[in-house]
Amino acid sequence: HGCYWKKCSFCDVSLDYIGRYDGAPAALLVDRIEAIIAETGQTGFHFVDEAAPPKALKALAQELLRRGVTISWWGNIRFEKTFTPELAQLLADSGCIAMSGGLEVASDRLLALMKKGVSVDQVARVTKGFADAGILVHAYLMYGFPTQTVQDTVDALEYVRQLFAEGCIHSGFFHRFACTVHSPVGLHPQDYGITLLPLPEGR
């Protein structure tokens, strides 16, 4: 469980179940997969890490292929540069059918403020690699992040339109930004140019 990156300013990274990443070795993961298949007959697997590390997914794919285990699987990632076209193809060969990741605000300025650790161009390259490997790509997006302007939002919409047009992403959803108390924005609102209203009495 959790996230190996644990830096994004909108996320509840101060909570233990997110901030403490518990990874399992590939051999153990595939042992568990084989046990679940034997018990249930199900061969579709959703990995629910907040973001799964590229290195761990590569090891998982190699172990699935080594053992000849045939499954369909998908999960959540960061669109980081380590996801090369070659790695995307390896994941597809091992049964990966879809990936979800955060493009968030589609703005390099805001991505840096978020401490997302990716750039817009990088997201385009990574998503294209997944798409070319036959993996469906879903983008998480948001609007209303602190300091985001109307023009920033319009620009993000246009960029997302271009990603669809180029076949880089296949689905996406814009969520309204919500400030949560365990996120860096909630813990240090002054760093993001905002002031939070006090909680109602008794909360």
Steps between C-alpha positions, in 0.01 A plus 500: 500500500598863489709708264874481440506867385296650789571864408191625312367800684130422444525147642466380862865397510528564874269204565682177578319284245608734219834629624634154591538299182482124554628318196507125450760307298388392153527131586267544798253702291484229235468232770194687628363548148530128430331419831208734423459351152496149649246602765266720295568442133531874453782626277443878509707692755488865605806618693388773737827672595457876507779483240685183405876534444636428150770270638245288687270475198792396280592224746135391519472483121820299470385253768157456337666429166761270654231287662264516202218643713229648276301782660359842419615774735492874546596758760589854597831667417680830468581582138871510569777470244605153618191368319674472165330356189704182557372465857144574386528217246634263766207584728257444212663164421442395862127580485479871586188637331463847658677764706363797692719795589486861608546770239318717757521860371682462165722798585872483571479792745223336700650151477817642656296669775329166562840324522364249253845429359386484136471746213228534240731387218612202705139395557438518125799277424414244768131478413586461130729211588221325690246566226735371231539179705122454497448607861197719573597823679277692740603844623396644835460877478393780731401864491501763771848433640639804692627773262345327197340764277212470257753517217701217660184290499417585138857414399473167685179416318668571166800289590278210601312536170833469318596189699171337397550608139851350491381172653707544816209464743169319465304640793531776757306665777526846652441512876456820696797556732415445866737597777533220753646543846773237460640636172791747474253765378280440804794490740683804355243709310720811518750328268231491234370854540173408667333536840273226627175578678483367857312175547144532637457460874503139613691374192 
